[in-house]
Amino acid sequence: MSLLNDLFAEAHDEVLQELWDRKLIQLWRAPRHMYTSKAVPMFVEENNITYEKFNTLKRTPRYGKQHWTTIARFIAAYLPKLSDKLWEGKMNDDELVAWLGKSKIDTLMNMVDSHITSKESRERKRDSNTLARTYLQGKVYNATVVGHLRSSWSTVKGKSK
């Protein structure tokens, strides 16, 4: 009887993995990008499983920052081979799920493109600082112009007594 229960448990795990893979692909193709922090509870509730059971699956968000990304970003950063296959567009959903079932692809611990994102973050910070500096220079310039206009007007009008 134990052997039969083990076989059922293994089959259930394979079905859950296939369902999760299908959900990932479906959410990647969705027009609105859903965050992993919303997709995971939705999947857990739909399939009536615990988070411990969910965490035994492959290709799931496990580490801190992975829960605060969209599904598309999660796949691009932590599942790059799947991202490449999705962008190629040569496979339909069933073929992709079959390919994932044969592969040993799992969630990477670190982002593949962390050097690009850190560079973009530095550029955004620099642009923000430049904008703030330009804004302050504009305020100083405007104050100078207004002060000059007032002094000019008082010269034209004549000093009030």
DSSP file (Angstrom, degrees, kcal/mol; ACC not computed):
  #  RESIDUE AA STRUCTURE BP1 BP2  ACC     N-H-->O    O-->H-N    N-H-->O    O-->H-N    TCO  KAPPA ALPHA  PHI   PSI    X-CA   Y-CA   Z-CA
    1    1 A M     >        0   0    0      0, 0.0     4,-2.1     0, 0.0     5,-0.2   0.000 360.0 360.0 360.0 -34.5    0.0    0.0    0.0
    2    2 A S  H  >  +     0   0    0      1,-0.2     4,-2.3     2,-0.2     5,-0.2   0.877 360.0  53.1 -65.4 -38.0    2.9    2.3    0.7
    3    3 A L  H  > S+     0   0    0      1,-0.2     4,-2.1     2,-0.2    -1,-0.2   0.897 108.3  50.1 -63.9 -40.3    4.3    1.9   -2.7
    4    4 A L  H  > S+     0   0    0      2,-0.2     4,-2.3     1,-0.2    -2,-0.2   0.900 110.0  50.0 -64.9 -42.1    1.0    2.8   -4.2
    5    5 A N  H  X S+     0   0    0     -4,-2.1     4,-2.5     2,-0.2    -2,-0.2   0.883 109.5  52.1 -63.6 -38.9    0.8    6.0   -2.1
    6    6 A D  H  X S+     0   0    0     -4,-2.3     4,-2.4     2,-0.2    -2,-0.2   0.901 109.2  49.5 -64.1 -40.6    4.3    6.9   -3.2
    7    7 A L  H  X S+     0   0    0     -4,-2.1     4,-2.4     2,-0.2    -2,-0.2   0.906 111.8  48.2 -65.1 -41.6    3.3    6.5   -6.8
    8    8 A F  H  X S+     0   0    0     -4,-2.3     4,-2.4     2,-0.2    -2,-0.2   0.905 111.9  49.8 -63.8 -41.4    0.2    8.7   -6.3
    9    9 A A  H  X S+     0   0    0     -4,-2.5     4,-2.2     2,-0.2    -2,-0.2   0.905 111.9  48.0 -64.2 -41.7    2.3   11.3   -4.5
   10   10 A E  H  X S+     0   0    0     -4,-2.4     4,-2.1     2,-0.2    -2,-0.2   0.913 112.4  48.5 -65.9 -42.4    4.9   11.4   -7.3
   11   11 A A  H  X S+     0   0    0     -4,-2.4     4,-2.2     1,-0.2    -2,-0.2   0.889 110.5  52.1 -63.9 -38.8    2.2   11.6  -10.0
   12   12 A H  H  X S+     0   0    0     -4,-2.4     4,-2.6     1,-0.2    -2,-0.2   0.899 108.1  51.4 -63.9 -40.7    0.5   14.4   -8.0
   13   13 A D  H  X S+     0   0    0     -4,-2.2     4,-2.5     2,-0.2    -2,-0.2   0.902 109.7  49.5 -63.0 -41.0    3.8   16.3   -7.8
   14   14 A E  H  X S+     0   0    0     -4,-2.1     4,-2.2     2,-0.2    -2,-0.2   0.894 111.4  48.8 -65.5 -39.6    4.3   16.0  -11.6
   15   15 A V  H  X S+     0   0    0     -4,-2.2     4,-2.5     2,-0.2    -2,-0.2   0.922 111.5  49.5 -66.2 -43.4    0.8   17.3  -12.2
   16   16 A L  H  X S+     0   0    0     -4,-2.6     4,-2.6     2,-0.2    -2,-0.2   0.910 110.3  51.1 -61.0 -41.8    1.4   20.2   -9.9
   17   17 A Q  H  X S+     0   0    0     -4,-2.5     4,-2.5     1,-0.2    -1,-0.2   0.915 110.8  48.1 -62.6 -42.1    4.7   21.0  -11.6
   18   18 A E  H  X S+     0   0    0     -4,-2.2     4,-2.4     2,-0.2    -1,-0.2   0.902 111.1  50.7 -65.0 -40.0    2.9   21.0  -15.0
   19   19 A L  H  X S+     0   0    0     -4,-2.5     4,-2.2     2,-0.2    -2,-0.2   0.909 111.4  48.1 -63.2 -41.4    0.2   23.2  -13.7
   20   20 A W  H  X S+     0   0    0     -4,-2.6     4,-2.6     2,-0.2    -2,-0.2   0.913 110.9  50.7 -66.0 -41.8    2.7   25.7  -12.3
   21   21 A D  H  X S+     0   0    0     -4,-2.5     4,-2.3     1,-0.2    -2,-0.2   0.920 111.3  48.4 -61.4 -43.3    4.6   25.7  -15.6
   22   22 A R  H  X S+     0   0    0     -4,-2.4     4,-2.7     1,-0.2    -1,-0.2   0.894 110.7  51.4 -62.8 -39.5    1.4   26.4  -17.5
   23   23 A K  H  X S+     0   0    0     -4,-2.2     4,-2.7     2,-0.2     5,-0.2   0.906 108.8  51.0 -65.5 -41.4    0.5   29.2  -15.1
   24   24 A L  H  X S+     0   0    0     -4,-2.6     4,-2.1     2,-0.2    -2,-0.2   0.939 113.4  44.6 -59.1 -47.7    3.9   30.8  -15.6
   25   25 A I  H  X S+     0   0    0     -4,-2.3     4,-1.9     2,-0.2    -2,-0.2   0.918 113.6  50.4 -64.7 -43.7    3.6   30.7  -19.3
   26   26 A Q  H  X S+     0   0    0     -4,-2.7     4,-0.7     1,-0.2    -2,-0.2   0.922 113.0  45.3 -60.5 -45.4    0.0   32.0  -19.2
   27   27 A L  H  < S+     0   0    0     -4,-2.7     7,-0.3     1,-0.2     3,-0.2   0.819 109.4  55.9 -71.2 -29.8    0.9   34.9  -16.9
   28   28 A W  H  < S+     0   0    0     -4,-2.1    -1,-0.2    -5,-0.2    -2,-0.2   0.885 112.0  43.5 -65.7 -37.6    4.0   35.7  -19.1
   29   29 A R  H  < S+     0   0    0     -4,-1.9    -1,-0.2    -5,-0.2    -2,-0.2   0.557  89.8 111.8 -85.0  -8.5    1.7   36.0  -22.1
   30   30 A A  S  < S-     0   0    0     -4,-0.7     4,-0.0    -3,-0.2    -3,-0.0  -0.331  72.9-128.8 -66.3 147.1   -1.0   38.0  -20.3
   31   31 A P  S    S+     0   0    0      0, 0.0     2,-0.5     0, 0.0    -1,-0.1   0.853  96.8  55.0 -67.2 -33.7   -1.5   41.6  -21.4
   32   32 A R  S    S-     0   0    0      0, 0.0     2,-0.5     0, 0.0    -2,-0.1  -0.862  90.3-127.4-100.6 134.4   -1.3   42.8  -17.8
   33   33 A H        -     0   0    0     -2,-0.5     2,-0.3    -4,-0.1    -5,-0.1  -0.687  21.9-154.8 -86.0 124.9    1.8   41.8  -15.8
   34   34 A M        -     0   0    0     -2,-0.5    37,-2.5    -7,-0.3    38,-0.2  -0.738  16.8-118.9 -97.2 145.3    1.0   40.2  -12.5
   35   35 A Y  B >>  -A   70   0A   0     -2,-0.3     4,-2.1    35,-0.3     3,-1.4  -0.523  17.9-124.9 -79.0 149.6    3.5   40.2   -9.6
   36   36 A T  H 3> S+     0   0    0     33,-2.7     4,-2.4     1,-0.3    32,-0.1   0.823 110.5  65.9 -63.4 -30.0    4.8   36.9   -8.3
   37   37 A S  H 34 S+     0   0    0     30,-0.9    -1,-0.3    32,-0.3    31,-0.1   0.710 110.7  36.5 -66.2 -18.4    3.5   37.9   -4.8
   38   38 A K  H <> S+     0   0    0     -3,-1.4     4,-1.5     2,-0.1    -2,-0.2   0.760 114.9  54.1 -97.2 -35.1    0.0   37.7   -6.2
   39   39 A A  H  X S+     0   0    0     -4,-2.1     4,-2.5     2,-0.2     5,-0.2   0.883 104.0  54.8 -69.6 -39.5    0.4   34.8   -8.6
   40   40 A V  H  X S+     0   0    0     -4,-2.4     4,-2.7     2,-0.2     5,-0.2   0.961 110.0  43.5 -63.8 -53.1    1.8   32.4   -5.9
   41   41 A P  H  > S+     0   0    0      0, 0.0     4,-2.5     0, 0.0     5,-0.2   0.886 113.7  53.6 -60.0 -35.4   -1.1   32.7   -3.4
   42   42 A M  H  X S+     0   0    0     -4,-1.5     4,-2.5     2,-0.2    -2,-0.2   0.932 111.6  44.6 -62.8 -44.8   -3.5   32.5   -6.3
   43   43 A F  H  X S+     0   0    0     -4,-2.5     4,-2.0     2,-0.2    -1,-0.2   0.915 112.9  50.9 -65.3 -43.2   -1.9   29.2   -7.5
   44   44 A V  H  X>S+     0   0    0     -4,-2.7     5,-1.8     1,-0.2     4,-0.6   0.912 114.0  44.6 -61.4 -43.0   -1.8   27.8   -4.0
   45   45 A E  H ><5S+     0   0    0     -4,-2.5     3,-0.7    -5,-0.2    -2,-0.2   0.912 111.2  52.7 -69.4 -42.5   -5.4   28.5   -3.4
   46   46 A E  H 3<5S+     0   0    0     -4,-2.5    -1,-0.2     1,-0.2    -2,-0.2   0.867 118.2  36.9 -60.2 -36.9   -6.6   27.2   -6.8
   47   47 A N  H 3<5S-     0   0    0     -4,-2.0    -1,-0.2    -5,-0.2    -2,-0.2   0.389 104.0-128.1-101.1   2.7   -4.8   23.9   -6.3
   48   48 A N  T <<5 +     0   0    0     -3,-0.7     2,-0.3    -4,-0.6    -3,-0.2   0.916  61.1 134.1  52.8  52.3   -5.5   23.6   -2.5
   49   49 A I      < -     0   0    0     -5,-1.8    -1,-0.2    -6,-0.1     2,-0.2  -0.790  55.4-107.5-123.2 168.6   -1.9   23.0   -1.5
   50   50 A T     >  -     0   0    0     -2,-0.3     4,-2.2     1,-0.1     5,-0.1  -0.520  27.7-114.7 -90.9 164.0    0.3   24.4    1.2
   51   51 A Y  H  > S+     0   0    0      2,-0.2     4,-2.5     1,-0.2     5,-0.1   0.830 117.9  58.6 -66.7 -31.0    3.2   26.8    0.6
   52   52 A E  H  4 S+     0   0    0      2,-0.2     4,-0.5     1,-0.2    -1,-0.2   0.924 108.2  44.9 -62.7 -43.3    5.6   24.1    1.8
   53   53 A K  H >4 S+     0   0    0      1,-0.2     3,-1.1     2,-0.2     4,-0.4   0.904 112.0  52.8 -65.3 -41.5    4.3   21.9   -1.0
   54   54 A F  H >< S+     0   0    0     -4,-2.2     3,-1.7     1,-0.3    -2,-0.2   0.896 103.3  57.5 -61.0 -40.3    4.5   24.8   -3.4
   55   55 A N  T 3< S+     0   0    0     -4,-2.5    -1,-0.3     1,-0.3    -2,-0.2   0.619  95.6  65.1 -70.0 -11.5    8.1   25.4   -2.5
   56   56 A T  T <  S+     0   0    0     -3,-1.1    -1,-0.3    -4,-0.5    -2,-0.2   0.642  86.6  93.1 -81.9 -13.7    9.1   21.9   -3.4
   57   57 A L  S <  S-     0   0    0     -3,-1.7     3,-0.4    -4,-0.4     2,-0.2  -0.339  80.8-112.3 -74.8 159.4    8.2   22.6   -7.1
   58   58 A K  S    S+     0   0    0      1,-0.2    48,-0.1    48,-0.1    -1,-0.1  -0.512  92.2  27.7 -84.7 160.0   10.8   23.8   -9.6
   59   59 A R  S    S+     0   0    0      1,-0.2    -1,-0.2    -2,-0.2    47,-0.1   0.813  86.5 135.9  62.6  35.3   10.8   27.3  -11.2
   60   60 A T        -     0   0    0     -3,-0.4     2,-0.5    -5,-0.1    -1,-0.2  -0.818  65.2-101.0-109.9 153.1    9.1   29.0   -8.2
   61   61 A P        +     0   0    0      0, 0.0     3,-0.0     0, 0.0    13,-0.0  -0.617  53.1 155.1 -72.1 122.4   10.1   32.3   -6.6
   62   62 A R        +     0   0    0     -2,-0.5     2,-0.2    47,-0.0    47,-0.1   0.660  44.2  69.5-119.9 -27.5   12.0   31.4   -3.4
   63   63 A Y  S >> S-     0   0    0      1,-0.1     3,-1.3    46,-0.0     4,-0.6  -0.632  88.9 -97.1-105.9 158.6   14.3   34.2   -2.5
   64   64 A G  G >4 S+     0   0    0      1,-0.3     3,-1.4    -2,-0.2     4,-0.2   0.798 115.6  38.4 -37.7 -65.5   13.4   37.7   -1.2
   65   65 A K  G >4 S+     0   0    0      1,-0.3     3,-1.3     2,-0.2    -1,-0.3   0.692 102.1  73.6 -69.7 -18.1   13.5   40.0   -4.3
   66   66 A Q  G X4 S+     0   0    0     -3,-1.3     3,-0.7     1,-0.3    -1,-0.3   0.750  91.0  58.3 -68.2 -21.9   11.9   37.3   -6.5
   67   67 A H  G << S+     0   0    0     -3,-1.4   -30,-0.9    -4,-0.6    -1,-0.3   0.594 101.6  55.6 -82.0 -10.1    8.5   37.9   -4.8
   68   68 A W  G <  S+     0   0    0     -3,-1.3     2,-0.3    -4,-0.2    -1,-0.2   0.017  92.9  85.1-113.1  27.0    8.5   41.6   -5.7
   69   69 A T  S <  S-     0   0    0     -3,-0.7   -33,-2.7     1,-0.0   -32,-0.3  -0.810  81.4-103.7-119.3 163.9    8.9   41.3   -9.5
   70   70 A T  B  >  -A   35   0A   0     -2,-0.3     4,-2.8   -35,-0.3   -35,-0.3  -0.427  37.0-109.1 -76.7 164.0    6.4   40.7  -12.2
   71   71 A I  H  > S+     0   0    0    -37,-2.5     4,-2.6     1,-0.2     5,-0.2   0.910 120.7  52.5 -61.0 -41.8    6.1   37.2  -13.7
   72   72 A A  H  > S+     0   0    0    -38,-0.2     4,-2.3     1,-0.2    -1,-0.2   0.918 112.7  44.1 -61.4 -43.1    7.7   38.5  -17.0
   73   73 A R  H  > S+     0   0    0      2,-0.2     4,-2.7     1,-0.2     5,-0.3   0.887 111.4  54.4 -68.3 -39.0   10.7   40.0  -15.0
   74   74 A F  H  X>S+     0   0    0     -4,-2.8     4,-2.7     2,-0.2     5,-0.5   0.928 111.8  44.0 -59.1 -46.6   11.0   36.9  -12.8
   75   75 A I  H  X5S+     0   0    0     -4,-2.6     4,-1.6     3,-0.2     8,-0.5   0.917 114.9  48.8 -66.6 -43.1   11.3   34.7  -15.9
   76   76 A A  H  <5S+     0   0    0     -4,-2.3    -2,-0.2    -5,-0.2    -1,-0.2   0.898 121.4  33.8 -63.9 -40.6   13.7   37.0  -17.6
   77   77 A A  H  <5S+     0   0    0     -4,-2.7    35,-2.0    -5,-0.1    -2,-0.2   0.854 132.9  23.2 -86.3 -36.8   16.0   37.4  -14.6
   78   78 A Y  H  <5S+     0   0    0     -4,-2.7    30,-1.8    -5,-0.3    -3,-0.2   0.553 128.3  38.6-113.8 -10.3   15.8   34.0  -12.9
   79   79 A L     X< +     0   0    0     -4,-1.6     4,-2.1    -5,-0.5     3,-0.4  -0.486  65.1 161.1-133.8  64.1   14.7   31.6  -15.7
   80   80 A P  H  > S+     0   0    0      0, 0.0     4,-2.4     0, 0.0     5,-0.2   0.809  71.5  55.1 -62.9 -33.1   16.7   32.9  -18.8
   81   81 A K  H  > S+     0   0    0      2,-0.2     4,-1.9     1,-0.2     5,-0.1   0.910 110.7  46.0 -67.2 -39.9   16.4   29.7  -20.9
   82   82 A L  H  > S+     0   0    0     -3,-0.4     4,-2.5     2,-0.2    -1,-0.2   0.899 110.9  53.9 -66.0 -40.1   12.6   29.7  -20.5
   83   83 A S  H  X S+     0   0    0     -4,-2.1     4,-2.5    -8,-0.5    -2,-0.2   0.917 107.5  50.4 -59.8 -44.3   12.6   33.4  -21.4
   84   84 A D  H  X S+     0   0    0     -4,-2.4     4,-1.9     1,-0.2    -1,-0.2   0.919 111.1  48.4 -60.3 -44.1   14.6   32.8  -24.5
   85   85 A K  H  X S+     0   0    0     -4,-1.9     4,-1.4     1,-0.2     5,-0.5   0.899 111.8  49.7 -64.2 -40.4   12.1   30.1  -25.6
   86   86 A L  H  < S+     0   0    0     -4,-2.5    -2,-0.2     1,-0.2    -1,-0.2   0.906 111.6  47.9 -65.7 -41.1    9.1   32.3  -24.9
   87   87 A W  H  < S+     0   0    0     -4,-2.5    -1,-0.2     1,-0.2    -2,-0.2   0.813 104.2  60.7 -71.2 -29.2   10.6   35.2  -26.9
   88   88 A E  H  < S-     0   0    0     -4,-1.9    -1,-0.2    -5,-0.2    -2,-0.2   0.904  87.4-158.9 -62.1 -39.8   11.4   32.9  -29.8
   89   89 A G     <  +     0   0    0     -4,-1.4    -3,-0.1    -5,-0.1    -1,-0.1   0.657  53.9 119.6  72.0  16.4    7.7   32.1  -30.1
   90   90 A K        +     0   0    0     -5,-0.5     2,-0.3     2,-0.1    -4,-0.1   0.701  63.0  62.2 -85.6 -19.6    8.4   28.9  -32.0
   91   91 A M  S    S-     0   0    0     -6,-0.4     2,-0.1    -5,-0.0    -2,-0.1  -0.817  73.3-138.4-109.5 145.3    6.7   26.6  -29.5
   92   92 A N     >  -     0   0    0     -2,-0.3     4,-2.3     1,-0.1     5,-0.2  -0.348  41.8 -89.7 -87.0-179.3    3.1   26.6  -28.3
   93   93 A D  H  > S+     0   0    0      1,-0.2     4,-2.6     2,-0.2     5,-0.2   0.897 125.5  50.7 -61.1 -43.4    2.2   26.1  -24.6
   94   94 A D  H  > S+     0   0    0      1,-0.2     4,-2.2     2,-0.2    -1,-0.2   0.903 111.6  47.7 -63.6 -41.3    2.0   22.3  -24.8
   95   95 A E  H  > S+     0   0    0      2,-0.2     4,-2.5     1,-0.2    -1,-0.2   0.896 112.0  50.4 -66.5 -39.6    5.4   22.1  -26.4
   96   96 A L  H  X S+     0   0    0     -4,-2.3     4,-2.8     2,-0.2    -2,-0.2   0.920 110.7  48.5 -64.1 -43.5    6.9   24.5  -23.9
   97   97 A V  H  X S+     0   0    0     -4,-2.6     4,-2.3     2,-0.2    -2,-0.2   0.905 112.3  49.0 -64.4 -40.8    5.5   22.5  -20.9
   98   98 A A  H  X S+     0   0    0     -4,-2.2     4,-1.5     2,-0.2    -1,-0.2   0.914 111.7  49.5 -63.8 -42.1    6.8   19.3  -22.4
   99   99 A W  H  X S+     0   0    0     -4,-2.5     4,-1.7     1,-0.2    -2,-0.2   0.912 111.7  48.5 -62.3 -43.5   10.2   20.9  -22.9
  100  100 A L  H  < S+     0   0    0     -4,-2.8     5,-0.2     1,-0.2    -1,-0.2   0.881 107.1  56.6 -64.5 -37.4   10.2   22.1  -19.3
  101  101 A G  H  < S+     0   0    0     -4,-2.3    -1,-0.2     1,-0.2    -2,-0.2   0.851 111.4  42.7 -62.5 -34.6    9.2   18.7  -18.1
  102  102 A K  H  < S+     0   0    0     -4,-1.5    -1,-0.2    -3,-0.1    -2,-0.2   0.774 105.9  78.0 -80.8 -27.3   12.2   17.1  -19.7
  103  103 A S  S  < S-     0   0    0     -4,-1.7    -3,-0.0    -5,-0.2     0, 0.0  -0.302  72.1-140.1 -82.9 166.0   14.6   19.9  -18.6
  104  104 A K        +     0   0    0     -2,-0.1    -1,-0.1     2,-0.1     2,-0.1   0.045  48.7 148.6-108.9  23.0   16.2   20.4  -15.2
  105  105 A I        +     0   0    0     -5,-0.2     2,-0.3   -47,-0.1   -26,-0.1  -0.368  18.2 168.8 -62.5 132.1   15.7   24.2  -15.3
  106  106 A D        -     0   0    0    -48,-0.1     2,-0.1   -28,-0.1   -48,-0.1  -0.898  43.3 -69.3-138.4 169.1   15.2   25.7  -11.9
  107  107 A T        -     0   0    0     -2,-0.3   -28,-0.2   -47,-0.1     2,-0.2  -0.362  48.9-130.8 -62.9 129.6   15.1   29.1  -10.4
  108  108 A L        -     0   0    0    -30,-1.8    -1,-0.1     1,-0.1     4,-0.1  -0.496   7.5-134.3 -77.5 152.7   18.5   30.8  -10.3
  109  109 A M  S    S+     0   0    0     -2,-0.2     2,-0.3     2,-0.1    -1,-0.1   0.877  87.4  35.2 -75.8 -38.0   19.6   32.4   -7.0
  110  110 A N  S    S-     0   0    0    -32,-0.1    -2,-0.1   -33,-0.1     2,-0.1  -0.833  95.7 -93.5-117.8 155.3   20.8   35.6   -8.6
  111  111 A M    >   -     0   0    0     -2,-0.3     3,-0.8     1,-0.1   -33,-0.2  -0.365  23.8-141.3 -64.5 141.9   19.6   37.7  -11.5
  112  112 A V  T 3  S+     0   0    0    -35,-2.0     3,-0.3     1,-0.2    -1,-0.1   0.867 101.8  40.2 -69.6 -37.0   21.2   36.9  -14.8
  113  113 A D  T 3> S+     0   0    0      1,-0.2     4,-2.1   -36,-0.1     3,-0.4  -0.143  71.7 128.5-107.4  36.9   21.3   40.6  -15.8
  114  114 A S  H <> S+     0   0    0     -3,-0.8     4,-2.4     1,-0.2     5,-0.2   0.839  72.3  57.5 -63.6 -32.5   22.2   42.2  -12.4
  115  115 A H  H  > S+     0   0    0     -3,-0.3     4,-1.6     2,-0.2    -1,-0.2   0.870 108.4  47.1 -65.9 -35.2   25.0   44.1  -14.1
  116  116 A I  H  > S+     0   0    0     -3,-0.4     4,-2.5     2,-0.2    -2,-0.2   0.921 112.5  48.0 -71.3 -43.7   22.5   45.7  -16.5
  117  117 A T  H  X S+     0   0    0     -4,-2.1     4,-2.2     1,-0.2    -2,-0.2   0.877 111.5  49.9 -67.7 -35.8   20.0   46.6  -13.8
  118  118 A S  H  X S+     0   0    0     -4,-2.4     4,-2.2     2,-0.2    -1,-0.2   0.890 111.0  50.1 -68.7 -36.4   22.6   48.1  -11.5
  119  119 A K  H  X S+     0   0    0     -4,-1.6     4,-2.2    -5,-0.2    -2,-0.2   0.925 111.4  48.3 -63.8 -44.4   23.9   50.2  -14.4
  120  120 A E  H  X S+     0   0    0     -4,-2.5     4,-2.5     1,-0.2    -2,-0.2   0.874 109.8  52.9 -64.3 -36.8   20.3   51.4  -15.2
  121  121 A S  H  X S+     0   0    0     -4,-2.2     4,-2.3     2,-0.2    -1,-0.2   0.914 109.0  48.8 -63.9 -42.7   19.8   52.2  -11.5
  122  122 A R  H  X S+     0   0    0     -4,-2.2     4,-2.5     2,-0.2    -2,-0.2   0.903 111.4  50.2 -63.3 -40.2   23.0   54.4  -11.5
  123  123 A E  H  X S+     0   0    0     -4,-2.2     4,-2.8     2,-0.2    -2,-0.2   0.911 110.3  49.4 -64.5 -42.3   21.8   56.1  -14.7
  124  124 A R  H  X S+     0   0    0     -4,-2.5     4,-2.4     2,-0.2    -2,-0.2   0.905 112.0  48.7 -63.0 -40.7   18.4   56.8  -13.2
  125  125 A K  H  X S+     0   0    0     -4,-2.3     4,-2.4     2,-0.2    -2,-0.2   0.918 112.4  48.2 -64.5 -44.0   20.0   58.2  -10.0
  126  126 A R  H  X S+     0   0    0     -4,-2.5     4,-2.5     2,-0.2    -2,-0.2   0.926 112.6  48.3 -62.7 -44.8   22.3   60.4  -12.1
  127  127 A D  H  X S+     0   0    0     -4,-2.8     4,-2.5     1,-0.2    -2,-0.2   0.890 111.1  51.1 -62.7 -39.5   19.4   61.7  -14.2
  128  128 A S  H  X S+     0   0    0     -4,-2.4     4,-2.4     2,-0.2    -1,-0.2   0.915 111.2  47.4 -64.0 -43.1   17.4   62.4  -11.1
  129  129 A N  H  X S+     0   0    0     -4,-2.4     4,-2.5     2,-0.2    -2,-0.2   0.906 112.0  50.3 -65.0 -41.0   20.2   64.4   -9.5
  130  130 A T  H  X S+     0   0    0     -4,-2.5     4,-2.6     2,-0.2    -2,-0.2   0.912 110.9  49.3 -63.2 -42.6   20.8   66.3  -12.8
  131  131 A L  H  X S+     0   0    0     -4,-2.5     4,-2.6     2,-0.2    -2,-0.2   0.917 111.6  48.4 -62.7 -44.2   17.1   67.2  -13.0
  132  132 A A  H  X S+     0   0    0     -4,-2.4     4,-2.4     2,-0.2    -2,-0.2   0.912 112.3  48.9 -63.1 -42.2   17.0   68.3   -9.4
  133  133 A R  H  X S+     0   0    0     -4,-2.5     4,-2.3     2,-0.2    -2,-0.2   0.913 112.2  48.3 -64.2 -42.3   20.1   70.5   -9.9
  134  134 A T  H  X S+     0   0    0     -4,-2.6     4,-2.3     2,-0.2    -2,-0.2   0.899 110.7  52.0 -63.4 -41.1   18.6   72.0  -13.1
  135  135 A Y  H  X S+     0   0    0     -4,-2.6     4,-2.1     2,-0.2    -2,-0.2   0.921 111.0  46.7 -61.9 -44.8   15.4   72.7  -11.2
  136  136 A L  H  X S+     0   0    0     -4,-2.4     4,-2.3     2,-0.2    -1,-0.2   0.896 111.1  51.6 -66.3 -39.3   17.2   74.5   -8.4
  137  137 A Q  H  X S+     0   0    0     -4,-2.3     4,-2.5     1,-0.2    -1,-0.2   0.890 109.2  51.7 -63.3 -38.0   19.3   76.5  -10.9
  138  138 A G  H  X S+     0   0    0     -4,-2.3     4,-2.9     2,-0.2    -2,-0.2   0.892 108.3  50.6 -64.8 -39.8   16.0   77.5  -12.6
  139  139 A K  H  X S+     0   0    0     -4,-2.1     4,-2.4     2,-0.2    -2,-0.2   0.912 111.7  47.7 -64.2 -42.1   14.5   78.6   -9.3
  140  140 A V  H  X S+     0   0    0     -4,-2.3     4,-2.1     2,-0.2    -2,-0.2   0.924 113.1  48.6 -63.9 -43.7   17.6   80.7   -8.6
  141  141 A Y  H  X S+     0   0    0     -4,-2.5     4,-2.6     1,-0.2    -2,-0.2   0.930 111.3  49.6 -61.5 -46.6   17.5   82.2  -12.1
  142  142 A N  H  X S+     0   0    0     -4,-2.9     4,-2.8     1,-0.2     5,-0.2   0.897 109.5  51.6 -60.9 -40.4   13.8   83.0  -11.8
  143  143 A A  H  X S+     0   0    0     -4,-2.4     4,-2.3     1,-0.2    -1,-0.2   0.897 110.7  49.1 -62.9 -39.5   14.4   84.7   -8.4
  144  144 A T  H  X S+     0   0    0     -4,-2.1     4,-2.4     2,-0.2    -2,-0.2   0.917 112.4  47.5 -64.8 -44.1   17.1   86.8  -10.0
  145  145 A V  H  X S+     0   0    0     -4,-2.6     4,-2.8     2,-0.2    -2,-0.2   0.926 112.5  48.5 -64.0 -45.5   14.9   87.8  -13.0
  146  146 A V  H  X S+     0   0    0     -4,-2.8     4,-2.4     1,-0.2    -1,-0.2   0.915 112.1  49.6 -62.4 -42.2   12.0   88.7  -10.7
  147  147 A G  H  X S+     0   0    0     -4,-2.3     4,-2.1    -5,-0.2    -1,-0.2   0.906 111.9  48.4 -62.4 -40.6   14.2   90.7   -8.5
  148  148 A H  H  X S+     0   0    0     -4,-2.4     4,-2.5     2,-0.2    -2,-0.2   0.911 110.4  51.1 -65.3 -42.7   15.6   92.5  -11.5
  149  149 A L  H  X S+     0   0    0     -4,-2.8     4,-2.8     1,-0.2     5,-0.2   0.897 109.4  50.7 -63.0 -39.8   12.1   93.2  -12.9
  150  150 A R  H  X S+     0   0    0     -4,-2.4     4,-2.7     2,-0.2    -1,-0.2   0.927 111.3  47.1 -64.1 -43.2   11.0   94.7   -9.6
  151  151 A S  H  X S+     0   0    0     -4,-2.1     4,-1.5     1,-0.2    -1,-0.2   0.894 113.4  49.3 -67.2 -35.5   14.0   97.0   -9.4
  152  152 A S  H  X S+     0   0    0     -4,-2.5     4,-2.3     2,-0.2    -2,-0.2   0.922 111.6  48.6 -67.0 -42.2   13.4   98.0  -13.1
  153  153 A W  H  X S+     0   0    0     -4,-2.8     4,-3.4     1,-0.2     5,-0.4   0.900 109.3  51.8 -65.2 -40.6    9.7   98.6  -12.4
  154  154 A S  H  X S+     0   0    0     -4,-2.7     4,-1.7     1,-0.2    -1,-0.2   0.851 109.9  50.7 -66.7 -29.7   10.4  100.7   -9.4
  155  155 A T  H  < S+     0   0    0     -4,-1.5    -2,-0.2    -5,-0.2    -1,-0.2   0.917 115.3  42.1 -69.2 -43.2   12.9  102.8  -11.5
  156  156 A V  H  < S+     0   0    0     -4,-2.3    -2,-0.2     1,-0.2    -3,-0.2   0.939 121.3  40.5 -68.1 -46.6   10.3  103.3  -14.2
  157  157 A K  H  < S-     0   0    0     -4,-3.4    -2,-0.2    -5,-0.2    -1,-0.2   0.825 113.0-119.4 -72.6 -33.5    7.4  104.0  -11.8
  158  158 A G     <  -     0   0    0     -4,-1.7     2,-0.2    -5,-0.4    -1,-0.1  -0.037  36.9 -65.2 100.3 148.9    9.4  106.0   -9.4
  159  159 A K        -     0   0    0     -4,-0.1     2,-0.2    -2,-0.1    -4,-0.0  -0.460  51.5-123.0 -73.4 136.1   10.0  105.3   -5.8
  160  160 A S              0   0    0     -2,-0.2    -1,-0.1     1,-0.1    -2,-0.1  -0.536 360.0 360.0 -78.3 146.7    7.0  105.3   -3.6
  161  161 A K              0   0    0     -2,-0.2    -1,-0.1     0, 0.0    -2,-0.0   0.423 360.0 360.0-101.3 360.0    7.1  107.7   -0.7
